Amino acid sequence: MASSLKSSKELVVFLGKSMIAFLESLIFTIIPKPRKNVAGEIVLITGAGSGLGRLLALRFACLGSVLVLWDINKEGNEETCRMAREAGATRVYAYTCDCSQKENIYRVAEQVKKEVGDVSILINNAGIVTGKGFLDCPDELIEKALDVNFKAHLWTYKCFLPAMIAKDHGHLVCISSSAGLVGINKLADYCASKFAAFGFAESVFMETVVQKLKGIKTTIVCPFFIKTGMFEGCSTTFLPIKLALLTAEYMGAFKVMDGFIGKNKKN
């Protein structure tokens, strides 16, 4: 009985937030907001070597931004760099960075400041998923999920937010997840990390509001499953509703992870 009530509550929360997002989208379709001019902005994207990070890089390349690409996968990151140049970017910098290591983040951040300049748009996109039941998940994988999906946000903010504050200019983008809004079976560590990332970004946003830093914007993105390979083999049956995977991250429910395979290690 308790489980059924909890499930119903989760569905209501999910549908309610989805409706709010839909209405916002509808309003802004009718009354479009002016697009942000990102030409010349220094945009740092973590997890840029594949998936959503790569798609973001290519989009910003078309808009005239200076790109700083971070990924632990050097080969994939350099491929994104090449593709961004072909898409029109004139200044693209690729750095190999392990976002699970605070010292590595701090070191590479200092290199970026010296070689490129002050980052004005920070997109924390890097993420990993274990896809195991909580008690079946090794401690080291839980710790890594928290390090990459959440703690990396702390350290990148520490590195790049001060310059944004000094100039009262910048944009902080947190790629959270629908799993940062609702708990999901076999994603306890992932959900915890995405909830934390959401709460952290929202809290820092409130700090900027209190400090009257009107030039620093915050965007928190909570997407559904996207076809990047991260959730290969997952189904998306949510109670009576069947939700299709998006064409480029994610949410779900009770048996969403049962067919989980994971990302091809060769990619």
C-alpha positions in Angstrom: 0.0 0.0 0.0 2.8 2.4 1.0 4.7 1.5 -2.1 1.7 2.2 -4.3 1.1 5.6 -2.7 4.7 6.5 -3.2 4.5 5.5 -6.8 1.4 7.5 -7.4 3.1 10.5 -5.7 6.1 10.2 -7.9 3.9 10.1 -11.0 2.0 13.1 -9.9 5.2 15.1 -9.3 6.7 14.0 -12.6 3.5 14.9 -14.6 3.2 18.2 -12.7 6.7 19.3 -13.4 6.3 18.2 -17.0 3.2 20.2 -17.4 4.9 23.3 -16.0 7.8 22.8 -18.4 5.3 22.4 -21.3 3.4 25.5 -20.4 6.6 27.5 -20.2 7.7 26.2 -23.6 4.2 27.1 -25.0 4.3 30.6 -23.6 7.8 31.3 -25.0 6.8 29.9 -28.3 4.0 32.4 -28.5 6.0 35.2 -27.0 9.6 34.3 -27.9 12.4 35.4 -25.6 15.4 37.2 -27.2 18.2 34.7 -27.9 21.4 35.1 -25.9 24.3 36.3 -28.0 27.2 33.9 -27.2 29.5 35.0 -30.0 33.0 35.5 -28.5 32.0 34.0 -25.1 34.5 31.5 -23.7 32.4 28.3 -23.3 33.8 25.4 -21.2 32.0 22.1 -21.7 32.9 19.1 -19.5 32.3 15.7 -21.0 32.7 17.1 -24.5 34.1 14.0 -26.0 30.8 12.4 -26.9 27.0 12.5 -26.6 25.3 15.6 -25.4 28.7 17.4 -24.7 29.7 17.0 -28.3 26.3 18.2 -29.5 26.6 21.3 -27.3 30.1 22.0 -28.6 28.9 21.8 -32.2 26.0 24.1 -31.5 28.2 26.7 -29.8 30.7 26.4 -32.7 28.0 27.5 -35.1 27.2 30.5 -32.8 30.8 31.9 -32.8 31.8 31.0 -29.3 35.3 30.2 -28.1 35.3 26.5 -27.1 37.1 24.9 -24.2 36.5 21.1 -24.3 37.1 18.8 -21.3 37.0 15.1 -21.3 38.8 12.1 -19.9 38.7 10.5 -23.3 41.5 12.3 -25.2 40.6 10.7 -28.6 36.9 11.5 -28.4 37.6 15.0 -27.2 40.0 15.7 -30.1 37.4 14.4 -32.5 34.9 16.8 -31.1 37.5 19.6 -31.5 38.0 18.7 -35.1 34.2 18.6 -35.7 33.8 22.0 -34.0 36.3 23.5 -36.3 34.5 22.1 -39.3 31.3 23.5 -37.9 32.8 27.0 -38.0 34.6 27.5 -34.7 37.8 29.5 -35.1 39.1 29.0 -31.6 38.8 25.6 -30.0 40.9 24.1 -27.2 40.8 20.5 -26.1 42.0 19.4 -22.7 42.2 16.0 -21.2 40.7 16.2 -17.7 39.5 13.6 -15.2 36.5 15.3 -13.6 36.5 12.8 -10.8 39.8 14.3 -9.5 39.7 17.7 -7.8 43.4 18.3 -8.2 43.1 17.5 -11.9 40.3 20.0 -12.3 42.2 22.7 -10.5 45.3 22.1 -12.6 43.6 22.1 -15.9 41.5 25.1 -15.0 44.7 27.1 -14.3 46.0 26.1 -17.7 42.8 27.3 -19.3 43.0 30.6 -17.6 46.5 31.1 -18.9 46.1 29.8 -22.4 42.5 30.9 -23.2 41.2 33.4 -20.7 38.3 33.6 -18.2 35.5 31.2 -18.8 32.2 33.1 -19.2 29.9 30.1 -19.8 30.4 27.0 -17.8 28.5 23.9 -18.7 28.9 21.0 -16.3 27.8 18.1 -18.5 30.2 15.2 -17.6 28.4 12.3 -16.1 28.7 8.5 -15.5 26.1 5.9 -14.5 26.6 2.5 -12.8 23.1 1.1 -13.2 23.3 -1.3 -10.3 21.1 -1.8 -7.3 22.5 0.2 -4.3 23.7 -2.8 -2.3 25.2 -4.4 -5.5 27.2 -1.3 -6.4 30.9 -1.2 -5.3 31.9 1.7 -3.0 34.4 2.9 -5.5 31.8 3.3 -8.3 29.4 5.1 -5.9 32.2 7.5 -5.0 33.1 8.1 -8.6 29.5 8.8 -9.6 29.3 11.4 -6.9 32.7 12.8 -7.9 31.9 13.2 -11.5 28.2 14.0 -11.5 28.2 16.3 -8.5 31.5 17.2 -6.8 33.1 18.3 -10.1 30.5 21.1 -10.2 31.8 22.4 -6.8 35.4 22.5 -8.1 34.7 24.1 -11.5 32.6 26.8 -9.8 35.4 27.4 -7.4 37.7 27.8 -10.4 35.6 30.0 -12.7 32.9 31.7 -10.7 35.2 34.4 -9.1 36.1 35.9 -12.5 32.4 36.0 -13.4 31.6 37.8 -10.1 34.4 40.3 -10.6 32.9 41.2 -14.0 29.3 40.5 -13.1 29.1 38.6 -16.3 28.7 34.8 -16.9 26.4 31.9 -17.2 26.4 28.7 -15.1 24.8 25.7 -16.8 24.1 22.5 -14.8 23.1 19.4 -16.7 21.2 17.6 -14.1 18.5 15.0 -15.0 15.0 14.0 -14.6 16.7 11.6 -12.1 17.5 14.7 -10.2 13.8 15.2 -9.5 12.4 11.7 -8.9 14.1 8.6 -7.3 14.5 5.7 -9.7 15.1 2.0 -9.1 18.7 0.9 -9.6 19.9 4.5 -9.9 20.3 5.4 -6.2 23.9 6.8 -6.6 23.1 8.5 -9.9 19.9 10.1 -8.5 21.7 11.2 -5.4 24.4 12.9 -7.5 21.9 14.6 -9.8 19.7 15.8 -6.9 22.9 17.2 -5.3 23.9 18.9 -8.6 20.5 20.5 -8.9 20.4 21.7 -5.3 23.9 23.1 -5.5 23.3 25.0 -8.7 20.0 26.4 -7.4 21.7 27.5 -4.1 24.5 29.3 -5.9 21.9 31.0 -8.1 20.2 32.3 -4.9 23.6 33.6 -3.7 24.0 35.6 -6.9 20.5 36.9 -6.5 21.1 38.0 -2.9 24.4 39.6 -4.0 22.5 41.4 -6.8 24.8 40.0 -9.5 22.3 40.4 -12.3 24.9 39.7 -15.0 25.4 36.1 -13.9 22.7 33.7 -15.2 22.0 30.1 -14.2 20.4 27.4 -16.2 19.5 23.9 -14.8 18.6 21.3 -17.3 16.8 18.1 -16.3 16.4 16.0 -19.5 14.9 12.6 -20.0 16.7 9.7 -21.5 18.8 10.8 -24.5 20.3 8.4 -27.0 23.9 8.8 -26.2 24.8 5.2 -25.3 25.0 6.0 -21.6 21.7 4.2 -21.0 21.9 1.6 -23.7 19.3 -1.2 -23.2 17.0 0.7 -20.9 13.2 0.7 -21.3 11.1 3.7 -20.6 7.7 2.3 -19.4 6.4 4.7 -16.7 3.3 3.1 -15.3 0.7 3.3 -18.1 2.7 5.8 -20.0 5.3 4.9 -22.6 7.9 7.6 -23.1 10.3 7.5 -26.1 14.0 8.2 -25.7 15.1 11.6 -26.7 17.4 12.0 -29.6 20.4 13.1 -27.8 19.9 12.0 -21.2 17.0 11.1 -19.0 14.4 9.9 -16.2 12.3 6.7 -15.8 10.7 4.6 -13.0 10.5 1.1 -11.6 12.0 -1.2 -14.2 13.7 1.3 -16.4 17.2 0.0 -15.7 16.4 -3.7 -16.0 17.8 -4.0 -19.5 20.8 -1.8 -18.8 23.9 -2.6 -20.8 25.9 0.6 -20.4 28.1 2.6 -22.8 30.3 0.6 -25.2 33.8 0.9 -23.7 35.3 1.2 -27.1 33.5 4.5 -27.8 
